[in-house]
Each structure stands twice: as structure tokens, then as C-alpha cells.
Amino acid sequence: MATGKNVSLRDVASKAGVSPMTASRALSGRVKVSEAKRQAVLDAAKQLGYQVSPLVRSVMSEMRRQKVNTFSGTLAFLNTSNDESSWHRLSYNRAYLEGAHKQAKAAGFILDEIWIGGSDWNPATTRRVLVSRGIRGILIPPGGTKQQMGFDFSGFAVAAFGGLPFDLSAHQVMPDYFHNYAMCFDELWKLGFRRIGLFTPEYDLTSSGQEVVGGFLAAQWRKPRKYHIPVGHDSANWQAAESNFLRWLDRHRPDAIVVNYGPALHWLEKRGIQVPGEVGIAHPGLAQDVDGWSGIDIQRQLQGAHAVDLLTAQILRNESGLPAQPKRVIIGGKWVNGKTTRPWSAVA
């Protein structure tokens, strides 16, 4: 028979020789059960190492008190940004939060934002605040650093979303990078572009596990070699990206570019290059800062919502800490036709 974390209420009932309903009543301590049966259930639970989920106990207590099927627990969203307001001010961040808040509310939870990106904050402070607020689940956004996550996760359900730029053994909801970048290439090809290039920052390579390049090259590989263009890679900071981008552009002369830099349109226009007349561009993660572009809607609200689902599922199973085998929930994007591409007749 199962022991410890794998023990179910049914196991306890079977060992005590009672029904699961009687076992539940005996463990609750609030419903009249004969003393003999109650003691048999308690003894069985102790022998098997059965532990009642604290959340389930709280939910049932609240339901009995209010006689309604609602309960509000608390989840934490760890705002790792140096700028506390960025998750509300920037549309591509805000969409994640909107999805997470909506799903948390639907599941009966409150999503409490905790800013840990301040210069006077440290991992020990994070854990202390989480414990003091009675947090049961932690939501980790993209961005941030490994150092910010250097606290003990025991006692908390954990889920991340959007792709992390460092290794963390947590359940994650991620864009389907491979699918999305392959889709970018394929859609540009359908529009008549042939010399299709990818210019990508180091951040995207790290957070996607190299899948941005894998998806793009898989799509490129199926086309004639004469159209192949080496991937452009910017390992420097974002401020240096313009010069690296333009050097790559001058060397390879693509007629369409998949690029995750909002300023890329401005860089091309400064060079006197017409978009989409001379070069088409597509963004693999559309947001308000690239409004009107062609590219991929990566379903940010859906990612936030599914990350909350990962948290609440762990909590209801009484699971906590970083898992030995983390799950990945992959969300495919959708192609959006915008003003930065057009069907192109001048095909070589």
C-alpha cells in the first residue's frame, strides 16, 4: 500500500475498514462519527503517513462556515524587474498579468504582487515576506536573475511562464518557440519572400533553450540552399544591437527578416530602406510596441492563465517545492498579417 505523499483518503479508509466518506468525516473532527471508527481512521492515517492538504482543510472549513462554494487563497507574483511599474505600464508584460489575475480569481485565489527587484531586496527577504503573507504558490515571470531566486522554495508551489533566462527546476508555461519561429519563416515564404533571415538576441536563445534557432533553421532547411542565410546573433547588450544588426544586414542582404527588436524598423528606415517595399520584417512576439507589424501573437494572456493552473493544481495535490521532473506547458502562437510585409512579386 502507498505511504507518505502517495497516500490517498481511500487508502486510509480501506485500512480502517470504513467508507471514504466516513474517513473524511472522522478526519474533519466536525461531523458525528462513533469514537471507535474515528480512532480507527486516525490510527490508519498515522500508520500510513497520510497528511491532509492545508488548503483543502481551509477550503472545507470556509465552505462549512459560509455554506458557499468559494474560497480565496493567496498566490504571489514575483515582480523581478528593476522598474516596479513595468509589469503594468508595458503592454507585453501587462497581458501576462491580466491572464494570471483572471484565472486566479476564477479559481478562488488572490494574486498578490511582490516586487523583489529593488536594490535593497535580497532572497532571504523574499522568503520572509512570502511566509508572513501566507503565500501558497509562487508565479515567476520572464526576466529577473538566478540570484533573485536564491531562496528556499520548500512549502510553496512554484510555476514560471514566458521562458526564463536561467535554469530553474520549476514547472513552466512557455511559448512554442520552435513552432512560432518556423511559422514566421513559412508565412514569409508564402508571401513571396525568399532570402529570409533571422537576427536574434542572446536572451531569446537562452530563454528558449535554443529553440528559436531550431525552429527557424528547420523551416529554412526544407528550402533550396541558395536562399539560406546564416542566423544573426547579438550576444552584447540591447544598446549595441543596432550596429550588430546592420553589419549582418549589409553582409547577407535578406529580403525579409524575423527579428525580436522593436527598434529594427527604425534602424532600417534610418538606412533609407523601405519596409515592406525593399525588406519585409516580422516580429516573433507581437506587442503594443510593435503595433501593426506582421508576426506572431504568442498568447500572453493564455500563458499567464495556464501558469496559475499549474500552481493551483499543485496546491490542491498538496505539492510544494521544486519538482524533480518539471513539466512544460507549451502554447503555440498565431500568425498576424501586418503592415511590415506584403506579397512580393520580385522573386529570384
Secondary structure, 3 states (H helix, E strand, C coil): CCCHHHCCHHHHHHHHCCCHHHHHHHHHCCCCCCHHHHHHHHHHHHHHCCCCCHHHHHHHHHHHHHCCCCCCEEEEEEECCCCCCHHHHCHHHHHHHHHHHHHHHHCCEEEEEEECCCCCCCHHHHHHHHHHCCCCEEEECCCCCCHHHCCCCCCCEEEEECCCCCCCCCEEEEECHHHHHHHHHHHHHHCCCCCEEEEEEHHHHHHHCCHHHHHHHHHHHCCCHHHCCCCEEECCCHHHHHHHHHHHHHHHCCCEEEECCCCHHHHHHHCCCCCCCCCEEEECCCCHHHCCCEEEECCHHHHHHHHHHHHHHHHHCCCCCCCCCCCEEEECCEEECCCCCCCCCCCC
